[in-house]
Amino acid sequence: MPKSALMVAKALERGPLTREQVRLRTGLPDRTLRFAVGRLREARLIEERRSLKDARMKLFFLAADEDHEGEGGKVSHTPS
């Protein structure tokens, strides 16, 4: 994973941020930020959603660790 992607993930550890907030916290240029976000999204490590306060804004946040829920975490049962 590129260093820029790790910087973005680290910035999102405290909670969801807009693209501008991530840019300000990391100091990454726009092009590098787009690349980093793309890599993190491809790896399904971050997700993007619209803000509940302002639907024009998108927030980035760390993805939930749903792939490992059955491994000592939550276990979901589907009815047969």
mmJSON file of the N, C-alpha and C atoms, coordinates in Angstrom:
{"data_MODEL":{"atom_site":{
"group_PDB":["ATOM","ATOM","ATOM","ATOM","ATOM","ATOM","ATOM","ATOM","ATOM","ATOM","ATOM","ATOM","ATOM","ATOM","ATOM","ATOM","ATOM","ATOM","ATOM","ATOM","ATOM","ATOM","ATOM","ATOM","ATOM","ATOM","ATOM","ATOM","ATOM","ATOM","ATOM","ATOM","ATOM","ATOM","ATOM","ATOM","ATOM","ATOM","ATOM","ATOM","ATOM","ATOM","ATOM","ATOM","ATOM","ATOM","ATOM","ATOM","ATOM","ATOM","ATOM","ATOM","ATOM","ATOM","ATOM","ATOM","ATOM","ATOM","ATOM","ATOM","ATOM","ATOM","ATOM","ATOM","ATOM","ATOM","ATOM","ATOM","ATOM","ATOM","ATOM","ATOM","ATOM","ATOM","ATOM","ATOM","ATOM","ATOM","ATOM","ATOM","ATOM","ATOM","ATOM","ATOM","ATOM","ATOM","ATOM","ATOM","ATOM","ATOM","ATOM","ATOM","ATOM","ATOM","ATOM","ATOM","ATOM","ATOM","ATOM","ATOM","ATOM","ATOM","ATOM","ATOM","ATOM","ATOM","ATOM","ATOM","ATOM","ATOM","ATOM","ATOM","ATOM","ATOM","ATOM","ATOM","ATOM","ATOM","ATOM","ATOM","ATOM","ATOM","ATOM","ATOM","ATOM","ATOM","ATOM","ATOM","ATOM","ATOM","ATOM","ATOM","ATOM","ATOM","ATOM","ATOM","ATOM","ATOM","ATOM","ATOM","ATOM","ATOM","ATOM","ATOM","ATOM","ATOM","ATOM","ATOM","ATOM","ATOM","ATOM","ATOM","ATOM","ATOM","ATOM","ATOM","ATOM","ATOM","ATOM","ATOM","ATOM","ATOM","ATOM","ATOM","ATOM","ATOM","ATOM","ATOM","ATOM","ATOM","ATOM","ATOM","ATOM","ATOM","ATOM","ATOM","ATOM","ATOM","ATOM","ATOM","ATOM","ATOM","ATOM","ATOM","ATOM","ATOM","ATOM","ATOM","ATOM","ATOM","ATOM","ATOM","ATOM","ATOM","ATOM","ATOM","ATOM","ATOM","ATOM","ATOM","ATOM","ATOM","ATOM","ATOM","ATOM","ATOM","ATOM","ATOM","ATOM","ATOM","ATOM","ATOM","ATOM","ATOM","ATOM","ATOM","ATOM","ATOM","ATOM","ATOM","ATOM","ATOM","ATOM","ATOM","ATOM","ATOM","ATOM","ATOM","ATOM","ATOM","ATOM","ATOM","ATOM","ATOM","ATOM","ATOM","ATOM","ATOM","ATOM","ATOM"],
"id":[1,2,3,4,5,6,7,8,9,10,11,12,13,14,15,16,17,18,19,20,21,22,23,24,25,26,27,28,29,30,31,32,33,34,35,36,37,38,39,40,41,42,43,44,45,46,47,48,49,50,51,52,53,54,55,56,57,58,59,60,61,62,63,64,65,66,67,68,69,70,71,72,73,74,75,76,77,78,79,80,81,82,83,84,85,86,87,88,89,90,91,92,93,94,95,96,97,98,99,100,101,102,103,104,105,106,107,108,109,110,111,112,113,114,115,116,117,118,119,120,121,122,123,124,125,126,127,128,129,130,131,132,133,134,135,136,137,138,139,140,141,142,143,144,145,146,147,148,149,150,151,152,153,154,155,156,157,158,159,160,161,162,163,164,165,166,167,168,169,170,171,172,173,174,175,176,177,178,179,180,181,182,183,184,185,186,187,188,189,190,191,192,193,194,195,196,197,198,199,200,201,202,203,204,205,206,207,208,209,210,211,212,213,214,215,216,217,218,219,220,221,222,223,224,225,226,227,228,229,230,231,232,233,234,235,236,237,238,239,240],
"type_symbol":["N","C","C","N","C","C","N","C","C","N","C","C","N","C","C","N","C","C","N","C","C","N","C","C","N","C","C","N","C","C","N","C","C","N","C","C","N","C","C","N","C","C","N","C","C","N","C","C","N","C","C","N","C","C","N","C","C","N","C","C","N","C","C","N","C","C","N","C","C","N","C","C","N","C","C","N","C","C","N","C","C","N","C","C","N","C","C","N","C","C","N","C","C","N","C","C","N","C","C","N","C","C","N","C","C","N","C","C","N","C","C","N","C","C","N","C","C","N","C","C","N","C","C","N","C","C","N","C","C","N","C","C","N","C","C","N","C","C","N","C","C","N","C","C","N","C","C","N","C","C","N","C","C","N","C","C","N","C","C","N","C","C","N","C","C","N","C","C","N","C","C","N","C","C","N","C","C","N","C","C","N","C","C","N","C","C","N","C","C","N","C","C","N","C","C","N","C","C","N","C","C","N","C","C","N","C","C","N","C","C","N","C","C","N","C","C","N","C","C","N","C","C","N","C","C","N","C","C","N","C","C","N","C","C","N","C","C","N","C","C"],
"label_atom_id":["N","CA","C","N","CA","C","N","CA","C","N","CA","C","N","CA","C","N","CA","C","N","CA","C","N","CA","C","N","CA","C","N","CA","C","N","CA","C","N","CA","C","N","CA","C","N","CA","C","N","CA","C","N","CA","C","N","CA","C","N","CA","C","N","CA","C","N","CA","C","N","CA","C","N","CA","C","N","CA","C","N","CA","C","N","CA","C","N","CA","C","N","CA","C","N","CA","C","N","CA","C","N","CA","C","N","CA","C","N","CA","C","N","CA","C","N","CA","C","N","CA","C","N","CA","C","N","CA","C","N","CA","C","N","CA","C","N","CA","C","N","CA","C","N","CA","C","N","CA","C","N","CA","C","N","CA","C","N","CA","C","N","CA","C","N","CA","C","N","CA","C","N","CA","C","N","CA","C","N","CA","C","N","CA","C","N","CA","C","N","CA","C","N","CA","C","N","CA","C","N","CA","C","N","CA","C","N","CA","C","N","CA","C","N","CA","C","N","CA","C","N","CA","C","N","CA","C","N","CA","C","N","CA","C","N","CA","C","N","CA","C","N","CA","C","N","CA","C","N","CA","C","N","CA","C","N","CA","C","N","CA","C","N","CA","C","N","CA","C","N","CA","C","N","CA","C","N","CA","C"],
"label_alt_id":[null,null,null,null,null,null,null,null,null,null,null,null,null,null,null,null,null,null,null,null,null,null,null,null,null,null,null,null,null,null,null,null,null,null,null,null,null,null,null,null,null,null,null,null,null,null,null,null,null,null,null,null,null,null,null,null,null,null,null,null,null,null,null,null,null,null,null,null,null,null,null,null,null,null,null,null,null,null,null,null,null,null,null,null,null,null,null,null,null,null,null,null,null,null,null,null,null,null,null,null,null,null,null,null,null,null,null,null,null,null,null,null,null,null,null,null,null,null,null,null,null,null,null,null,null,null,null,null,null,null,null,null,null,null,null,null,null,null,null,null,null,null,null,null,null,null,null,null,null,null,null,null,null,null,null,null,null,null,null,null,null,null,null,null,null,null,null,null,null,null,null,null,null,null,null,null,null,null,null,null,null,null,null,null,null,null,null,null,null,null,null,null,null,null,null,null,null,null,null,null,null,null,null,null,null,null,null,null,null,null,null,null,null,null,null,null,null,null,null,null,null,null,null,null,null,null,null,null,null,null,null,null,null,null,null,null,null,null,null,null],
"label_comp_id":["MET","MET","MET","PRO","PRO","PRO","LYS","LYS","LYS","SER","SER","SER","ALA","ALA","ALA","LEU","LEU","LEU","MET","MET","MET","VAL","VAL","VAL","ALA","ALA","ALA","LYS","LYS","LYS","ALA","ALA","ALA","LEU","LEU","LEU","GLU","GLU","GLU","ARG","ARG","ARG","GLY","GLY","GLY","PRO","PRO","PRO","LEU","LEU","LEU","THR","THR","THR","ARG","ARG","ARG","GLU","GLU","GLU","GLN","GLN","GLN","VAL","VAL","VAL","ARG","ARG","ARG","LEU","LEU","LEU","ARG","ARG","ARG","THR","THR","THR","GLY","GLY","GLY","LEU","LEU","LEU","PRO","PRO","PRO","ASP","ASP","ASP","ARG","ARG","ARG","THR","THR","THR","LEU","LEU","LEU","ARG","ARG","ARG","PHE","PHE","PHE","ALA","ALA","ALA","VAL","VAL","VAL","GLY","GLY","GLY","ARG","ARG","ARG","LEU","LEU","LEU","ARG","ARG","ARG","GLU","GLU","GLU","ALA","ALA","ALA","ARG","ARG","ARG","LEU","LEU","LEU","ILE","ILE","ILE","GLU","GLU","GLU","GLU","GLU","GLU","ARG","ARG","ARG","ARG","ARG","ARG","SER","SER","SER","LEU","LEU","LEU","LYS","LYS","LYS","ASP","ASP","ASP","ALA","ALA","ALA","ARG","ARG","ARG","MET","MET","MET","LYS","LYS","LYS","LEU","LEU","LEU","PHE","PHE","PHE","PHE","PHE","PHE","LEU","LEU","LEU","ALA","ALA","ALA","ALA","ALA","ALA","ASP","ASP","ASP","GLU","GLU","GLU","ASP","ASP","ASP","HIS","HIS","HIS","GLU","GLU","GLU","GLY","GLY","GLY","GLU","GLU","GLU","GLY","GLY","GLY","GLY","GLY","GLY","LYS","LYS","LYS","VAL","VAL","VAL","SER","SER","SER","HIS","HIS","HIS","THR","THR","THR","PRO","PRO","PRO","SER","SER","SER"],
"label_asym_id":["A","A","A","A","A","A","A","A","A","A","A","A","A","A","A","A","A","A","A","A","A","A","A","A","A","A","A","A","A","A","A","A","A","A","A","A","A","A","A","A","A","A","A","A","A","A","A","A","A","A","A","A","A","A","A","A","A","A","A","A","A","A","A","A","A","A","A","A","A","A","A","A","A","A","A","A","A","A","A","A","A","A","A","A","A","A","A","A","A","A","A","A","A","A","A","A","A","A","A","A","A","A","A","A","A","A","A","A","A","A","A","A","A","A","A","A","A","A","A","A","A","A","A","A","A","A","A","A","A","A","A","A","A","A","A","A","A","A","A","A","A","A","A","A","A","A","A","A","A","A","A","A","A","A","A","A","A","A","A","A","A","A","A","A","A","A","A","A","A","A","A","A","A","A","A","A","A","A","A","A","A","A","A","A","A","A","A","A","A","A","A","A","A","A","A","A","A","A","A","A","A","A","A","A","A","A","A","A","A","A","A","A","A","A","A","A","A","A","A","A","A","A","A","A","A","A","A","A","A","A","A","A","A","A","A","A","A","A","A","A"],
"label_entity_id":["1","1","1","1","1","1","1","1","1","1","1","1","1","1","1","1","1","1","1","1","1","1","1","1","1","1","1","1","1","1","1","1","1","1","1","1","1","1","1","1","1","1","1","1","1","1","1","1","1","1","1","1","1","1","1","1","1","1","1","1","1","1","1","1","1","1","1","1","1","1","1","1","1","1","1","1","1","1","1","1","1","1","1","1","1","1","1","1","1","1","1","1","1","1","1","1","1","1","1","1","1","1","1","1","1","1","1","1","1","1","1","1","1","1","1","1","1","1","1","1","1","1","1","1","1","1","1","1","1","1","1","1","1","1","1","1","1","1","1","1","1","1","1","1","1","1","1","1","1","1","1","1","1","1","1","1","1","1","1","1","1","1","1","1","1","1","1","1","1","1","1","1","1","1","1","1","1","1","1","1","1","1","1","1","1","1","1","1","1","1","1","1","1","1","1","1","1","1","1","1","1","1","1","1","1","1","1","1","1","1","1","1","1","1","1","1","1","1","1","1","1","1","1","1","1","1","1","1","1","1","1","1","1","1","1","1","1","1","1","1"],
"label_seq_id":[1,1,1,2,2,2,3,3,3,4,4,4,5,5,5,6,6,6,7,7,7,8,8,8,9,9,9,10,10,10,11,11,11,12,12,12,13,13,13,14,14,14,15,15,15,16,16,16,17,17,17,18,18,18,19,19,19,20,20,20,21,21,21,22,22,22,23,23,23,24,24,24,25,25,25,26,26,26,27,27,27,28,28,28,29,29,29,30,30,30,31,31,31,32,32,32,33,33,33,34,34,34,35,35,35,36,36,36,37,37,37,38,38,38,39,39,39,40,40,40,41,41,41,42,42,42,43,43,43,44,44,44,45,45,45,46,46,46,47,47,47,48,48,48,49,49,49,50,50,50,51,51,51,52,52,52,53,53,53,54,54,54,55,55,55,56,56,56,57,57,57,58,58,58,59,59,59,60,60,60,61,61,61,62,62,62,63,63,63,64,64,64,65,65,65,66,66,66,67,67,67,68,68,68,69,69,69,70,70,70,71,71,71,72,72,72,73,73,73,74,74,74,75,75,75,76,76,76,77,77,77,78,78,78,79,79,79,80,80,80],
"pdbx_PDB_ins_code":[null,null,null,null,null,null,null,null,null,null,null,null,null,null,null,null,null,null,null,null,null,null,null,null,null,null,null,null,null,null,null,null,null,null,null,null,null,null,null,null,null,null,null,null,null,null,null,null,null,null,null,null,null,null,null,null,null,null,null,null,null,null,null,null,null,null,null,null,null,null,null,null,null,null,null,null,null,null,null,null,null,null,null,null,null,null,null,null,null,null,null,null,null,null,null,null,null,null,null,null,null,null,null,null,null,null,null,null,null,null,null,null,null,null,null,null,null,null,null,null,null,null,null,null,null,null,null,null,null,null,null,null,null,null,null,null,null,null,null,null,null,null,null,null,null,null,null,null,null,null,null,null,null,null,null,null,null,null,null,null,null,null,null,null,null,null,null,null,null,null,null,null,null,null,null,null,null,null,null,null,null,null,null,null,null,null,null,null,null,null,null,null,null,null,null,null,null,null,null,null,null,null,null,null,null,null,null,null,null,null,null,null,null,null,null,null,null,null,null,null,null,null,null,null,null,null,null,null,null,null,null,null,null,null,null,null,null,null,null,null],
"Cartn_x":[0.86,0.0,0.908,0.63,1.45,1.381,2.436,2.5,1.336,0.959,-0.144,-1.451,-1.681,-2.898,-2.888,-1.716,-1.604,-1.866,-1.422,-1.67,-3.166,-3.874,-5.322,-6.027,-5.659,-6.274,-6.039,-4.838,-4.515,-5.386,-5.593,-6.426,-7.868,-8.328,-9.72,-9.932,-8.868,-9.005,-9.87,-9.888,-10.675,-12.127,-12.458,-13.841,-13.926,-15.155,-15.376,-14.899,-14.399,-13.932,-14.329,-14.492,-14.701,-13.357,-13.391,-12.152,-11.261,-11.86,-11.096,-10.449,-11.18,-10.619,-9.452,-9.583,-8.489,-7.285,-7.528,-6.444,-5.715,-6.474,-5.858,-5.077,-5.6,-4.92,-3.671,-3.694,-2.552,-1.547,-2.019,-1.15,-0.872,-1.629,-1.418,-2.004,-1.31,-1.875,-3.122,-4.018,-5.279,-5.08,-4.14,-3.925,-3.474,-2.581,-2.095,-3.213,-4.045,-5.172,-6.151,-6.452,-7.35,-6.78,-5.471,-4.815,-4.925,-4.618,-4.651,-6.054,-7.047,-8.439,-8.846,-8.429,-8.734,-8.16,-6.931,-6.286,-7.0,-7.361,-8.051,-9.45,-10.122,-11.455,-11.368,-10.37,-10.169,-9.932,-9.206,-8.913,-10.061,-11.11,-12.298,-11.957,-10.982,-10.59,-11.298,-11.782,-12.578,-13.841,-14.82,-16.082,-16.403,-17.291,-17.71,-19.227,-19.733,-21.188,-21.51,-22.733,-23.204,-23.392,-23.124,-23.307,-24.8,-25.175,-26.576,-26.926,-25.917,-26.141,-26.237,-25.506,-25.482,-25.26,-26.304,-26.246,-25.292,-24.854,-23.881,-22.478,-22.25,-20.921,-20.822,-19.654,-19.375,-18.359,-18.555,-17.638,-16.922,-15.644,-14.872,-14.754,-14.812,-14.632,-14.057,-13.416,-12.858,-13.983,-13.812,-14.846,-14.934,-16.139,-16.347,-15.682,-15.193,-14.499,-15.52,-16.338,-17.404,-16.89,-15.725,-15.189,-14.792,-14.556,-14.059,-15.058,-16.322,-17.317,-17.482,-17.327,-17.495,-16.281,-15.195,-13.962,-13.823,-14.624,-14.543,-15.344,-15.959,-16.769,-18.23,-18.978,-20.419,-20.617,-21.613,-21.955,-23.383,-23.578,-24.925,-25.481,-26.697,-27.345,-28.422,-28.436,-29.477,-30.471,-31.77,-32.769,-32.728,-32.977,-32.955,-34.274],
"Cartn_y":[-1.172,0.0,1.237,2.207,3.413,4.226,4.962,5.781,6.773,7.333,8.295,7.645,6.392,5.678,5.424,5.105,4.899,6.199,7.319,8.624,8.927,8.611,8.844,7.952,6.677,5.749,6.227,6.689,7.197,8.408,9.299,10.479,10.092,8.978,8.553,7.724,7.433,6.633,7.321,8.634,9.377,9.56,9.221,9.337,9.834,9.915,10.32,11.747,11.956,13.271,13.525,14.791,15.161,15.08,15.115,15.092,16.281,17.445,18.646,18.481,17.917,17.696,16.707,15.659,14.692,15.395,16.217,16.935,17.849,18.566,19.471,18.713,17.6,16.831,16.111,15.69,14.941,15.821,16.942,17.81,17.265,16.261,15.651,16.524,16.613,17.304,16.564,17.266,16.674,15.398,15.42,14.245,13.043,13.263,12.179,11.67,12.585,12.195,11.323,11.711,10.902,9.5,9.418,8.126,7.289,7.893,7.18,6.681,7.536,7.154,6.017,6.103,5.032,3.698,3.709,2.471,1.902,2.771,2.321,1.794,2.42,1.95,0.601,0.445,-0.835,-1.961,-1.651,-2.644,-2.774,-1.988,-1.981,-1.645,-0.75,-0.321,0.95,1.72,2.906,2.895,3.636,3.792,5.27,5.603,6.985,7.045,7.983,8.17,9.646,9.957,11.346,11.732,12.972,13.498,13.61,13.263,13.411,14.883,15.689,17.119,17.913,17.494,18.192,17.16,16.832,15.771,16.096,17.35,17.711,17.243,17.015,16.609,15.096,14.582,13.154,13.0,11.965,11.66,10.352,10.31,9.084,8.544,7.238,6.618,5.229,4.735,3.393,2.385,1.402,0.379,-0.51,-0.99,-1.923,-3.241,-3.915,-5.178,-6.309,-6.328,-7.319,-8.67,-8.679,-9.944,-10.898,-10.386,-11.219,-11.364,-11.085,-11.143,-12.554,-13.558,-14.928,-15.454,-14.701,-15.146,-14.514,-14.959,-14.436,-13.16,-12.672,-11.455,-11.803,-10.898,-11.13,-12.266,-13.028,-14.102,-13.853,-13.748,-13.517,-14.825,-15.102,-16.332,-15.968,-16.67,-16.458,-17.596,-17.282,-18.341,-19.26,-20.544,-21.521,-21.579],
"Cartn_z":[0.0,0.0,0.0,-0.876,-0.934,0.371,0.635,1.84,1.899,0.76,0.731,1.181,0.789,1.195,2.695,3.23,4.678,5.433,4.865,5.489,5.536,4.46,4.409,5.428,5.473,6.431,7.859,8.147,9.486,9.833,8.861,9.089,9.398,8.841,9.028,10.295,11.025,12.245,13.295,13.312,14.313,13.908,12.672,12.229,10.8,10.278,8.889,8.626,7.396,6.978,5.532,5.179,3.782,3.068,1.755,0.971,1.355,1.521,1.895,3.272,4.216,5.549,5.5,4.685,4.532,3.914,2.898,2.23,3.205,4.029,4.998,6.071,6.526,7.587,7.092,5.833,5.319,4.584,4.052,3.265,1.87,1.453,0.143,-0.967,-2.1,-3.26,-3.749,-4.435,-4.89,-5.703,-6.633,-7.487,-6.66,-5.711,-4.858,-3.96,-3.476,-2.633,-3.417,-4.659,-5.492,-5.7,-5.955,-6.137,-4.861,-3.717,-2.437,-2.117,-2.309,-2.053,-2.989,-4.23,-5.186,-4.755,-4.311,-3.855,-2.632,-1.687,-0.473,-0.796,-1.744,-2.135,-2.854,-3.719,-4.413,-3.415,-2.35,-1.32,-0.318,-0.528,0.339,1.796,1.957,3.298,3.72,2.741,3.053,2.211,2.688,1.978,1.9,0.997,0.802,0.877,1.665,1.786,1.823,1.515,1.599,3.055,3.365,4.714,5.024,6.233,6.643,6.869,7.196,7.438,6.145,5.121,3.842,2.743,2.018,1.01,-0.133,-0.245,-1.285,-0.926,0.357,0.818,0.909,0.545,0.703,1.819,2.616,3.711,3.434,3.744,3.692,5.103,5.241,6.549,6.364,7.407,7.359,7.255,6.407,6.208,7.441,7.711,8.818,8.473,9.466,9.251,9.215,8.173,8.063,7.599,6.941,6.43,7.542,8.739,9.823,10.971,10.704,11.77,12.32,11.51,11.974,12.717,12.716,13.356,14.734,15.665,17.029,17.224,16.173,16.281,16.166,15.572,15.382,14.384,14.618,13.694,13.251,11.934,11.437,10.906,11.252,10.813,9.807,8.701,7.715,7.809,7.784,7.876,6.663,6.881,5.779,5.081],
"occupancy":[1.0,1.0,1.0,1.0,1.0,1.0,1.0,1.0,1.0,1.0,1.0,1.0,1.0,1.0,1.0,1.0,1.0,1.0,1.0,1.0,1.0,1.0,1.0,1.0,1.0,1.0,1.0,1.0,1.0,1.0,1.0,1.0,1.0,1.0,1.0,1.0,1.0,1.0,1.0,1.0,1.0,1.0,1.0,1.0,1.0,1.0,1.0,1.0,1.0,1.0,1.0,1.0,1.0,1.0,1.0,1.0,1.0,1.0,1.0,1.0,1.0,1.0,1.0,1.0,1.0,1.0,1.0,1.0,1.0,1.0,1.0,1.0,1.0,1.0,1.0,1.0,1.0,1.0,1.0,1.0,1.0,1.0,1.0,1.0,1.0,1.0,1.0,1.0,1.0,1.0,1.0,1.0,1.0,1.0,1.0,1.0,1.0,1.0,1.0,1.0,1.0,1.0,1.0,1.0,1.0,1.0,1.0,1.0,1.0,1.0,1.0,1.0,1.0,1.0,1.0,1.0,1.0,1.0,1.0,1.0,1.0,1.0,1.0,1.0,1.0,1.0,1.0,1.0,1.0,1.0,1.0,1.0,1.0,1.0,1.0,1.0,1.0,1.0,1.0,1.0,1.0,1.0,1.0,1.0,1.0,1.0,1.0,1.0,1.0,1.0,1.0,1.0,1.0,1.0,1.0,1.0,1.0,1.0,1.0,1.0,1.0,1.0,1.0,1.0,1.0,1.0,1.0,1.0,1.0,1.0,1.0,1.0,1.0,1.0,1.0,1.0,1.0,1.0,1.0,1.0,1.0,1.0,1.0,1.0,1.0,1.0,1.0,1.0,1.0,1.0,1.0,1.0,1.0,1.0,1.0,1.0,1.0,1.0,1.0,1.0,1.0,1.0,1.0,1.0,1.0,1.0,1.0,1.0,1.0,1.0,1.0,1.0,1.0,1.0,1.0,1.0,1.0,1.0,1.0,1.0,1.0,1.0,1.0,1.0,1.0,1.0,1.0,1.0,1.0,1.0,1.0,1.0,1.0,1.0,1.0,1.0,1.0,1.0,1.0,1.0],
"B_iso_or_equiv":[0.0,0.0,0.0,0.0,0.0,0.0,0.0,0.0,0.0,0.0,0.0,0.0,0.0,0.0,0.0,0.0,0.0,0.0,0.0,0.0,0.0,0.0,0.0,0.0,0.0,0.0,0.0,0.0,0.0,0.0,0.0,0.0,0.0,0.0,0.0,0.0,0.0,0.0,0.0,0.0,0.0,0.0,0.0,0.0,0.0,0.0,0.0,0.0,0.0,0.0,0.0,0.0,0.0,0.0,0.0,0.0,0.0,0.0,0.0,0.0,0.0,0.0,0.0,0.0,0.0,0.0,0.0,0.0,0.0,0.0,0.0,0.0,0.0,0.0,0.0,0.0,0.0,0.0,0.0,0.0,0.0,0.0,0.0,0.0,0.0,0.0,0.0,0.0,0.0,0.0,0.0,0.0,0.0,0.0,0.0,0.0,0.0,0.0,0.0,0.0,0.0,0.0,0.0,0.0,0.0,0.0,0.0,0.0,0.0,0.0,0.0,0.0,0.0,0.0,0.0,0.0,0.0,0.0,0.0,0.0,0.0,0.0,0.0,0.0,0.0,0.0,0.0,0.0,0.0,0.0,0.0,0.0,0.0,0.0,0.0,0.0,0.0,0.0,0.0,0.0,0.0,0.0,0.0,0.0,0.0,0.0,0.0,0.0,0.0,0.0,0.0,0.0,0.0,0.0,0.0,0.0,0.0,0.0,0.0,0.0,0.0,0.0,0.0,0.0,0.0,0.0,0.0,0.0,0.0,0.0,0.0,0.0,0.0,0.0,0.0,0.0,0.0,0.0,0.0,0.0,0.0,0.0,0.0,0.0,0.0,0.0,0.0,0.0,0.0,0.0,0.0,0.0,0.0,0.0,0.0,0.0,0.0,0.0,0.0,0.0,0.0,0.0,0.0,0.0,0.0,0.0,0.0,0.0,0.0,0.0,0.0,0.0,0.0,0.0,0.0,0.0,0.0,0.0,0.0,0.0,0.0,0.0,0.0,0.0,0.0,0.0,0.0,0.0,0.0,0.0,0.0,0.0,0.0,0.0,0.0,0.0,0.0,0.0,0.0,0.0],
"pdbx_formal_charge":[null,null,null,null,null,null,null,null,null,null,null,null,null,null,null,null,null,null,null,null,null,null,null,null,null,null,null,null,null,null,null,null,null,null,null,null,null,null,null,null,null,null,null,null,null,null,null,null,null,null,null,null,null,null,null,null,null,null,null,null,null,null,null,null,null,null,null,null,null,null,null,null,null,null,null,null,null,null,null,null,null,null,null,null,null,null,null,null,null,null,null,null,null,null,null,null,null,null,null,null,null,null,null,null,null,null,null,null,null,null,null,null,null,null,null,null,null,null,null,null,null,null,null,null,null,null,null,null,null,null,null,null,null,null,null,null,null,null,null,null,null,null,null,null,null,null,null,null,null,null,null,null,null,null,null,null,null,null,null,null,null,null,null,null,null,null,null,null,null,null,null,null,null,null,null,null,null,null,null,null,null,null,null,null,null,null,null,null,null,null,null,null,null,null,null,null,null,null,null,null,null,null,null,null,null,null,null,null,null,null,null,null,null,null,null,null,null,null,null,null,null,null,null,null,null,null,null,null,null,null,null,null,null,null,null,null,null,null,null,null],
"auth_seq_id":[1,1,1,2,2,2,3,3,3,4,4,4,5,5,5,6,6,6,7,7,7,8,8,8,9,9,9,10,10,10,11,11,11,12,12,12,13,13,13,14,14,14,15,15,15,16,16,16,17,17,17,18,18,18,19,19,19,20,20,20,21,21,21,22,22,22,23,23,23,24,24,24,25,25,25,26,26,26,27,27,27,28,28,28,29,29,29,30,30,30,31,31,31,32,32,32,33,33,33,34,34,34,35,35,35,36,36,36,37,37,37,38,38,38,39,39,39,40,40,40,41,41,41,42,42,42,43,43,43,44,44,44,45,45,45,46,46,46,47,47,47,48,48,48,49,49,49,50,50,50,51,51,51,52,52,52,53,53,53,54,54,54,55,55,55,56,56,56,57,57,57,58,58,58,59,59,59,60,60,60,61,61,61,62,62,62,63,63,63,64,64,64,65,65,65,66,66,66,67,67,67,68,68,68,69,69,69,70,70,70,71,71,71,72,72,72,73,73,73,74,74,74,75,75,75,76,76,76,77,77,77,78,78,78,79,79,79,80,80,80],
"auth_comp_id":["MET","MET","MET","PRO","PRO","PRO","LYS","LYS","LYS","SER","SER","SER","ALA","ALA","ALA","LEU","LEU","LEU","MET","MET","MET","VAL","VAL","VAL","ALA","ALA","ALA","LYS","LYS","LYS","ALA","ALA","ALA","LEU","LEU","LEU","GLU","GLU","GLU","ARG","ARG","ARG","GLY","GLY","GLY","PRO","PRO","PRO","LEU","LEU","LEU","THR","THR","THR","ARG","ARG","ARG","GLU","GLU","GLU","GLN","GLN","GLN","VAL","VAL","VAL","ARG","ARG","ARG","LEU","LEU","LEU","ARG","ARG","ARG","THR","THR","THR","GLY","GLY","GLY","LEU","LEU","LEU","PRO","PRO","PRO","ASP","ASP","ASP","ARG","ARG","ARG","THR","THR","THR","LEU","LEU","LEU","ARG","ARG","ARG","PHE","PHE","PHE","ALA","ALA","ALA","VAL","VAL","VAL","GLY","GLY","GLY","ARG","ARG","ARG","LEU","LEU","LEU","ARG","ARG","ARG","GLU","GLU","GLU","ALA","ALA","ALA","ARG","ARG","ARG","LEU","LEU","LEU","ILE","ILE","ILE","GLU","GLU","GLU","GLU","GLU","GLU","ARG","ARG","ARG","ARG","ARG","ARG","SER","SER","SER","LEU","LEU","LEU","LYS","LYS","LYS","ASP","ASP","ASP","ALA","ALA","ALA","ARG","ARG","ARG","MET","MET","MET","LYS","LYS","LYS","LEU","LEU","LEU","PHE","PHE","PHE","PHE","PHE","PHE","LEU","LEU","LEU","ALA","ALA","ALA","ALA","ALA","ALA","ASP","ASP","ASP","GLU","GLU","GLU","ASP","ASP","ASP","HIS","HIS","HIS","GLU","GLU","GLU","GLY","GLY","GLY","GLU","GLU","GLU","GLY","GLY","GLY","GLY","GLY","GLY","LYS","LYS","LYS","VAL","VAL","VAL","SER","SER","SER","HIS","HIS","HIS","THR","THR","THR","PRO","PRO","PRO","SER","SER","SER"],
"auth_asym_id":["A","A","A","A","A","A","A","A","A","A","A","A","A","A","A","A","A","A","A","A","A","A","A","A","A","A","A","A","A","A","A","A","A","A","A","A","A","A","A","A","A","A","A","A","A","A","A","A","A","A","A","A","A","A","A","A","A","A","A","A","A","A","A","A","A","A","A","A","A","A","A","A","A","A","A","A","A","A","A","A","A","A","A","A","A","A","A","A","A","A","A","A","A","A","A","A","A","A","A","A","A","A","A","A","A","A","A","A","A","A","A","A","A","A","A","A","A","A","A","A","A","A","A","A","A","A","A","A","A","A","A","A","A","A","A","A","A","A","A","A","A","A","A","A","A","A","A","A","A","A","A","A","A","A","A","A","A","A","A","A","A","A","A","A","A","A","A","A","A","A","A","A","A","A","A","A","A","A","A","A","A","A","A","A","A","A","A","A","A","A","A","A","A","A","A","A","A","A","A","A","A","A","A","A","A","A","A","A","A","A","A","A","A","A","A","A","A","A","A","A","A","A","A","A","A","A","A","A","A","A","A","A","A","A","A","A","A","A","A","A"],
"auth_atom_id":["N","CA","C","N","CA","C","N","CA","C","N","CA","C","N","CA","C","N","CA","C","N","CA","C","N","CA","C","N","CA","C","N","CA","C","N","CA","C","N","CA","C","N","CA","C","N","CA","C","N","CA","C","N","CA","C","N","CA","C","N","CA","C","N","CA","C","N","CA","C","N","CA","C","N","CA","C","N","CA","C","N","CA","C","N","CA","C","N","CA","C","N","CA","C","N","CA","C","N","CA","C","N","CA","C","N","CA","C","N","CA","C","N","CA","C","N","CA","C","N","CA","C","N","CA","C","N","CA","C","N","CA","C","N","CA","C","N","CA","C","N","CA","C","N","CA","C","N","CA","C","N","CA","C","N","CA","C","N","CA","C","N","CA","C","N","CA","C","N","CA","C","N","CA","C","N","CA","C","N","CA","C","N","CA","C","N","CA","C","N","CA","C","N","CA","C","N","CA","C","N","CA","C","N","CA","C","N","CA","C","N","CA","C","N","CA","C","N","CA","C","N","CA","C","N","CA","C","N","CA","C","N","CA","C","N","CA","C","N","CA","C","N","CA","C","N","CA","C","N","CA","C","N","CA","C","N","CA","C","N","CA","C","N","CA","C","N","CA","C","N","CA","C","N","CA","C","N","CA","C"],
"pdbx_PDB_model_num":[1,1,1,1,1,1,1,1,1,1,1,1,1,1,1,1,1,1,1,1,1,1,1,1,1,1,1,1,1,1,1,1,1,1,1,1,1,1,1,1,1,1,1,1,1,1,1,1,1,1,1,1,1,1,1,1,1,1,1,1,1,1,1,1,1,1,1,1,1,1,1,1,1,1,1,1,1,1,1,1,1,1,1,1,1,1,1,1,1,1,1,1,1,1,1,1,1,1,1,1,1,1,1,1,1,1,1,1,1,1,1,1,1,1,1,1,1,1,1,1,1,1,1,1,1,1,1,1,1,1,1,1,1,1,1,1,1,1,1,1,1,1,1,1,1,1,1,1,1,1,1,1,1,1,1,1,1,1,1,1,1,1,1,1,1,1,1,1,1,1,1,1,1,1,1,1,1,1,1,1,1,1,1,1,1,1,1,1,1,1,1,1,1,1,1,1,1,1,1,1,1,1,1,1,1,1,1,1,1,1,1,1,1,1,1,1,1,1,1,1,1,1,1,1,1,1,1,1,1,1,1,1,1,1,1,1,1,1,1,1]
}}}
